[in-house]
Amino acid sequence: MAALKSPIGIYLEHPHWFERLFAELDRRGTPYERIDATQHHFDIQPNGNRKYSLIFNRMSPSAYTRGHGHGIYYTVSYLEHLERLGTRVINGARAFRYEVSKASQLSLLHSLALPYPRARVINHAGEAHAAASGFRFPVIVKPNVGGSGKGIARFDTPEGLEQAAENGQFSLGLDSTALVQEFIPARDGHITRVEVVGGKYLYAINVYITGETFDLCPADICKTTSGIELNLATCAVEAPKAGLRVEGYTPPAQVIQDVERIMQATGIDVGGIEYVIDARDGQLYYYDINALSNFVADGPRVIGFDPFIKLVDYLEQQAQESLKKQEAAA
């Protein structure tokens, strides 16, 4: 592939999560620049010169847990601005809006007639008890803006949920919105994560979770069996470093079709979908739509290839197409 005339911009919040991406770009000599999402500004009236061939959005919805919450909704404005100017953005504004709203994710799944855990959305803790009416317990309360299982609380009884709400024992998170959602016990002790690049299936993994504390987000994977939190990037894909078992897996053709439909509907170019099979009745539930993925650790061993090679192939191809469009419009 011909050398890029303009660098790829990597817009990111966490300084260490994307080292494998940078390593592959460095190996090829592909020009890129890191754009710090935690301290940033943009001009409403640009000078007309485009610095980047494209922007790859790697902003995290869990940024607020690291003191970077100010960057989340700023990112929406920035990405929208870039797109209005005609800049190619991988995982653009529409994708990021779904990334930062669990409620929007489930609403989308409903519109696509895909199965998801029964849930209701609240904007005040006092609504949690009523929102759980008719649900199978246990239930979880999940902040609308999440990431790596942050802020999720499980309640085994209606009384426990009501008391916790009265005592302020759970948080609704950054936007004061949360899901009250049925807990789904995982069949065979694992969840499945399906990854896509360019909106198309790339690979899947089964991640074996620990015991009864699974809460419809791989939060368990962020903890040891004694409950000590691990400082991992995106826990499902870093599970091998936590000593948890991960295996490559080829999901049914219908799942692959469903995942690609979800990604097309959300505008997510690069990301992952997680689903679980209910141990009680065998029902499949999609429960998390992710626009941020680092891919599985030790890809060649786990899935038989290095997914970062596929990712950078895609970025380079998209960058070249973007530059051609820019030149044609000049």
N, C-alpha and C positions, 0 to 999 in steps of 0.2 A: 504494500500500500504506500502511496506517495506520502511524503512527510507533510504533516499539518502546518499550514501557514500561521494559524492562530492557536493558542493553547486551549485545552479543555479546562473549564473552571469547575473545581470541586468545592461546592458550598457545604460546609460542615460545622458542627457544633463540638463534637468530641474529638480531641486531638489524636487519639490512639486507636480508634476503632477500624481505621481504613488502611493500616500499614500494608496489608497484603495487596490491596488495590494499587497503592503507590509503588510497591515493589515491582508489580507487573508493568506498570507504566514506565518506570525507570529502566527496567530490563529492555524494553523495546525502544527507549529513547523518545517516547511520545511526549510532546510538550504539554504541561499542565501546571495549574497554579491552585494552591489551597486558598479558599476564601473563608475567612473567619466569621461565622454567623453570630457569634456572641458580641462582637463589636464591629458594627458595619453601618454604612450609609449609602444611599444612592440618590442620584440627581434626577428629578422629574423631567428636566430638559437636557438630555444627553447631547454630546457634541456631534453625534452621528457616526463616530468611529466605534466599531464593535471590537472589543478587546478579545473576546473569547469565541471560539468556534461553536461551543455550546456550554450550557451549565448543567452539571449533574448535582441534583439536590440530595444531600445526605443529612438534612436536619432531622433531629430526633424529637418525638413527642415527649420523651422523658427528660428533656433538657431542664424542665423546671425543678427536677429533683436534684440538679447539680448547680442551682443558682442561675440558670440561663433561661428562665421562663419568659423573660422579656423578648427573646428572639423568636418565639413560636408564632404569634400572630403577625409580627413584623414580617416573618418569612412569607406568609400568604400575600401580603401587599407587594413585597419585592418580586415574587414569582409572577404575580399578575402583571406587574409593570413590565418585566422582561418579555412576557408573552405578547403584550400589546405592541411592543417594539419589534416583534417578529423574531426574537431570540429563541432558538431551540432549547427547551428545558426538559431534561430527563427527569421524570417524576415531578411534573409541574404543579400549578396551583390547585387544580382539581384533585389530583392525586393526594396532595398534602392535606387538603381539607378533609378527605376521608381518613387520612392517617391520624388526625387529631380529633376524631369524633367516633367513639365506639357506637353511639346511638345512630349516627349516619350509616355506619357499616351494617348494622342489623337491619335498618330500614331498607338499605339497598338489597340485602339478601332476601328480604321479604318481597321486594318488587320483582326480583328474579325468580321467585317461587323456589328458592333453595332453602334447605332446612337449617335452622339456627336455634340456639337455646331460648326457651321462653324468657322474655324479659320485659320490663317496663322502665321508663325513664323518669327520673325525679330531679327537681331543682332545690329540694329542701329535705334535710334528714327526717323531718317529721312526716314525710310522705312515704317513707320506706316500708312501714308496716302495712299500710293500705295497698301499696304497690305489689306486695308479695301475696296478696289475697288469692287463694286458689292454686298457688304454686306448690310443687313438690319440694319439701325441704330435704337437705340443706339448700340454702340460697347463698349467693354472694352479692356484695355491693362492690361495684367496679367503677372507679372514676372514669368519666367520659374521655378525658385526655390521659392516656396511660403510657405504657412502655415498660417491658420487663417485669410485669406483674405488680408495679408499684401501687400501693394504696388499697389493694384488694383485701376485703374482709369476708370471712365465711361465718354463717350463722346456721346452727342446727335446728333451731326451733323458732316459731313466731315470737314467743316471749323474749327470747334472747335478742332477736332483731329489734323489737320494740324498746327494750331496755337500753340497748346500745345507742339507739337513736336519741333517746331521752338524755343519755349521759354524754353525748358527743364523742362516742368511741370510734367513729369512722369519719373519713373526710370525703367530700364530694369533689375535691381536686381543684385544678386551676380555674375551670370555668363554672364552678358550683353546679355541676351536672353529673349525674351518675346513673348507672344501670343497676336495677335490682333484678337478678338473673338466677335461674335455676342452675344448681351445681350438677355437672354431669360426670359420674365416675367413669374412668377410662377403661375400656375393655382391653385385656391383655397388658394393662399397665403402661400404655404408651399413647402419645398423641402423634399426629403426622403433620409434617410441614412440607408444603410443595412450593418450590422456587420457580420463578419465571425471569427471563431476560427478553426484552423486546416484546413483552406481553405473551410470550410463548413458553410452554413447559420446558424446564431445564433438568430438574431432578427432584426427588423427594427423599425425605428421611423419616424414620420412626425414632422418636426420642422417648426413652423409658423413664418415667417419672417415679417419684418416691412416695409410695403409700397413699393415704387417704386425703392428703392436703392439696391435691391437684385442684385448681380453681378456675379452669377454663382459660387460663393463660399460663404459659410455662413458668409460673412464678417459682414453683418448686425447684426448677432447674437453676434458679438464682441462689439456692440455699443448700447448705450441707444437711445431712439427716438430723443434726442437732439444732437446725434453724439458723445457723450463722449465714448471713448474706454474703454472697460472692460478688466481687466487683467485675462483672462480665459485661461485654458489649450488648449483644442481643442473645439472651440466654439459650434459646433453642439451638442456635447454630454454634454456640461455644460449649455445649454440654460435655463433649469429650474432655475438655480441660477441667471440668468439675468432677470428673470421674464417673459420669453417668454414661450409660450405654446408648449409643447411636448407631443405627444401621441404615444403609442405603435401601431404598424401597421403590418399587414401581406401582403407583396407585392404579385403580381401575380406570379404564378409558373415560367413563362418565365423570369421574372426579377431575381428570385432566381437562375435559371439556368445560366443566363447571368453573374451574379455577381460571381458565382463559377468558370465560365470559365475565367473571368478576373483574379481572384486570382490565378488560376492555371498557367495562362500565365505569370504573373508577379513574381511568386514565393512568394507571400505574404501569410504568415501563419495566421497572426492576423491583421485585419484592417477593413476598411470600404469603401464602394462605395456610392457616392452621385449622385442622379439624380433628374431631374425636369421635370414636364409636362408643355409644352408651353401653356400659357393661350390663345394664338391666334388660335391654330389649334389642340391642343391635342396631339402633338408629344412628345414622351418621349426622353430625352437626358441624357446620362451619361456624367458627366462633371468633376468628381474628384475621383482619386484613392488614398486612404490613407493607409499607412503602420503603422500609429501611431494613436491609439485610446485609450481613457480612459474609454469608455463605458458611457452610459447615467447615469446621476446622479439619485439617488433614483430608481434603477432598479426594486426592488420588486413592487413598486407602479406603475411605468410607463409600465413595460413590464411583470410583474408577477413573476420575479425571479431575483436572483443576478447573473449577468454575470461573476463576478469575481470568483465565485465558479467554473463555467465552464472553465474559463481561467486557473486557477491553477490546475484543474484536468488535463487539456491538457499539461501544463508545466511539471507536475510531471510524466505523462505517457511518454512524450518525453524524459525527463531526464533519466528515468529508461531504456528505450530502448537504449539511447546513451551510458549509462554506460555498458550495456551488450555487445554492439559492441566493446567498448574500451577493455573490459576484454577478449573478444574473439580474438582480434587482438594482445593482449600483448604476 
